[in-house]
């Protein structure tokens, strides 16, 4: 294991004016996130210092910010599952947040749905005692599946363990097909050269 960091993953709605989008909230500890993700390493010196507990800052993916028509410094409203009971009935919980940065992860799915915030703010907003997961980074990413299987045998069944090959099966399948095709192409080139 090369690194570990706590994370809280949740879903929410983000609104600004008439625009509203569903977002995947990734609450992080800015000091530990660079140990486990490349995006964390890229943002550790530029945008992560702006994520401070209690200031309710949020980082948005480029496409998400574009669809909400916001940029750094703008205010957005985040609505989270679970309501609060008032004399007028049950109302959704919401919080006004400040966009402290816009990042480009280089992958459309992340850029169009990902919102990152500080773990301490997310615990208060989502009313959770702690992180929902611990993300690990391995020295050899090809060993992720065997490592996850060994870890699931070791830990209590109450824990759910996932690795990148299961979380992103299409990417994993594409890499496997590419490896097989490259082997076949190189084999044919060597066979033609040998016959010549």
Secondary structure, DSSP 8 states (H G I E B T S, - for coil): --EEEEEEEEEEEEEETTEEEEEEEEEE-HHHHTTT-HHHHHHTTTTGGG--TTS-EEEEEHHHHHHHT--TT-EEEEEEEEEEEETTEEEEEEEEEEEEEEE--S-HHHHHHEEEEEHHHHHHHHT-SS-SEEEEE-S-GGGHHHHHHHHHHHS-TTS----HHHHTHHHHHHHHHHHHHHHHHHHHHHHHHHH-
